[in-house]
Amino acid sequence: MIYKVRIILDAKEDIFRDIEIDASNSMEEFHNSISQSFGFLGNEMASFYTCDEEWKQDEEIALFDVSENGFAVRLMNENFLEDVLTKKTPKLIYVYDFLNMWTFFVELADIVENEPGISYPNVLFSFGELPENPPEKNFEADPNFDLNDTLDNYEDLDFDENWN
């Protein structure tokens, strides 16, 4: 099966790419397709995030395992597009280059049969040019987060207060 996917840069201007890709490709191959279609070199860290219908971020699927806490990390090369992006879960968030935070909304548009003579992945449509710098992010504070409460209850945090 072939997935038709739209990848939209999180920006005020319309900048997106429509890609056809084999559903059996790994998430790493999908990452490579996205980064190439937007003109990135592909040499920066990146992650996909599962999300709900309102684009609320959930589980990370990372390019590399850089965790130090021993928790299992889902990796792009071990996960396949057809297992992550489905009709029931048609949206993902893709972040490229964690220093610059290029953020994209990924949405499954259609599932079609493989057409003979077409090589996949295939950029169907490209609209807009990537700006020199990533769009500004407006990170809003969680209104339920109380920094004073956190600092007052530091014994709940996972560190040794007598570390030196």
C-alpha positions as CSV (number, residue, x, y, z in Angstrom):
1,M,0.0,0.0,0.0
2,I,1.1,3.6,-0.7
3,Y,0.5,6.4,1.8
4,K,-0.2,9.9,0.5
5,V,1.0,12.2,3.3
6,R,1.0,16.0,3.7
7,I,3.8,17.5,5.8
8,I,3.1,21.1,6.8
9,L,5.7,23.4,8.4
10,D,4.4,25.0,11.6
11,A,4.5,28.6,10.3
12,K,2.2,31.5,9.4
13,E,2.9,31.0,5.7
14,D,1.7,27.9,3.8
15,I,4.8,25.7,3.3
16,F,4.1,22.0,2.8
17,R,5.1,18.9,0.8
18,D,2.8,16.0,-0.3
19,I,4.7,12.7,-0.4
20,E,3.8,9.3,-1.6
21,I,5.6,6.5,0.4
22,D,5.3,2.8,0.8
23,A,3.5,2.0,4.0
24,S,6.1,-0.7,4.8
25,N,8.9,1.8,4.9
26,S,10.6,2.4,8.3
27,M,10.0,5.7,10.1
28,E,13.7,6.4,9.5
29,E,13.1,6.2,5.7
30,F,10.1,8.5,6.2
31,H,12.3,10.9,8.1
32,N,14.8,10.9,5.2
33,S,12.0,11.6,2.7
34,I,10.7,14.5,4.7
35,S,14.1,16.1,5.4
36,Q,15.1,15.8,1.7
37,S,11.8,17.1,0.4
38,F,12.4,20.3,2.5
39,G,16.0,20.6,1.5
40,F,17.6,19.7,4.9
41,L,20.9,17.8,4.9
42,G,19.4,15.1,7.2
43,N,22.4,15.3,9.6
44,E,20.5,16.6,12.6
45,M,18.5,14.9,15.4
46,A,14.9,14.3,14.7
47,S,11.8,12.7,16.2
48,F,8.3,11.8,15.4
49,Y,5.6,12.1,18.0
50,T,2.3,10.4,18.0
51,C,-0.6,12.7,18.8
52,D,-4.3,12.9,19.1
53,E,-6.8,14.7,16.8
54,E,-6.0,18.0,18.4
55,W,-2.3,17.6,17.8
56,K,-1.5,17.0,21.5
57,Q,1.9,15.3,21.6
58,D,2.2,11.8,23.0
59,E,4.9,9.1,22.5
60,E,8.3,9.9,20.9
61,I,9.8,7.9,18.1
62,A,13.4,9.0,18.0
63,L,16.1,8.8,15.3
64,F,18.7,7.7,17.9
65,D,18.5,6.5,21.5
66,V,20.2,9.2,23.6
67,S,18.4,8.4,26.8
68,E,20.4,7.9,30.0
69,N,17.5,6.7,32.2
70,G,17.2,3.1,31.0
71,F,13.7,3.6,29.7
72,A,12.9,1.9,26.4
73,V,12.8,4.3,23.5
74,R,11.0,3.7,20.3
75,L,13.4,4.1,17.4
76,M,12.7,5.1,13.8
77,N,14.6,2.2,12.3
78,E,12.6,-0.3,14.4
79,N,9.1,1.1,13.6
80,F,7.2,1.1,10.4
81,L,5.0,3.7,8.9
82,E,2.0,1.4,8.6
83,D,2.2,0.6,12.3
84,V,2.3,4.2,13.4
85,L,0.3,6.2,10.9
86,T,-3.1,4.6,10.3
87,K,-6.7,5.7,9.4
88,K,-7.4,5.6,13.2
89,T,-4.3,7.6,14.0
90,P,-3.7,9.8,10.9
91,K,-1.6,12.5,12.6
92,L,2.0,12.9,13.7
93,I,4.3,15.7,14.8
94,Y,7.8,15.7,13.3
95,V,10.6,17.8,14.8
96,Y,13.9,18.2,12.9
97,D,17.0,19.8,14.5
98,F,16.4,20.2,18.2
99,L,18.5,23.3,18.4
100,N,16.3,25.1,15.9
101,M,13.1,23.1,16.4
102,W,11.8,22.9,12.9
103,T,8.3,21.6,13.6
104,F,6.0,19.9,11.1
105,F,2.4,18.6,11.2
106,V,2.1,15.2,9.3
107,E,-1.2,13.9,8.2
108,L,-2.2,10.8,6.3
109,A,-4.3,12.0,3.3
110,D,-5.0,8.8,1.4
111,I,-4.0,5.1,1.0
112,V,-3.8,3.8,-2.5
113,E,-2.4,0.9,-4.5
114,N,1.2,0.8,-5.7
115,E,1.4,2.1,-9.3
116,P,3.8,0.2,-11.5
117,G,6.6,2.5,-13.0
118,I,6.6,4.9,-10.0
119,S,9.5,4.8,-7.6
120,Y,8.7,5.6,-4.0
121,P,9.1,7.8,-2.0
122,N,7.8,10.4,-4.4
123,V,7.2,14.1,-3.8
124,L,3.8,14.7,-5.4
125,F,3.6,18.4,-4.7
126,S,5.8,21.1,-3.1
127,F,4.4,24.4,-2.0
128,G,6.4,27.3,-0.5
129,E,10.0,27.8,0.3
130,L,11.6,27.0,3.6
131,P,12.7,30.2,5.4
132,E,16.3,30.7,6.4
133,N,15.4,30.4,10.1
134,P,12.7,28.3,11.7
135,P,9.5,30.1,12.6
136,E,9.3,31.5,16.1
137,K,7.5,29.3,18.6
138,N,5.1,30.5,21.2
139,F,5.5,28.2,24.1
140,E,2.7,28.9,26.5
141,A,3.2,28.1,30.2
142,D,1.0,25.4,31.7
143,P,-1.5,27.4,33.8
144,N,-1.7,24.5,36.3
145,F,2.1,24.4,36.9
146,D,3.2,26.1,40.1
147,L,7.0,26.5,40.3
148,N,6.9,27.5,43.9
149,D,5.1,24.3,44.8
150,T,7.8,22.3,42.9
151,L,10.6,24.1,44.7
152,D,8.9,23.7,48.1
153,N,8.5,20.0,47.6
154,Y,12.0,19.2,46.2
155,E,12.2,15.9,48.1
156,D,9.7,14.6,45.5
157,L,12.2,15.3,42.8
158,D,14.6,12.5,41.8
159,F,18.0,13.9,42.9
160,D,20.3,13.8,45.9
161,E,20.3,17.2,47.6
162,N,23.7,16.4,49.2
163,W,25.4,15.6,45.9
164,N,28.7,17.4,46.7
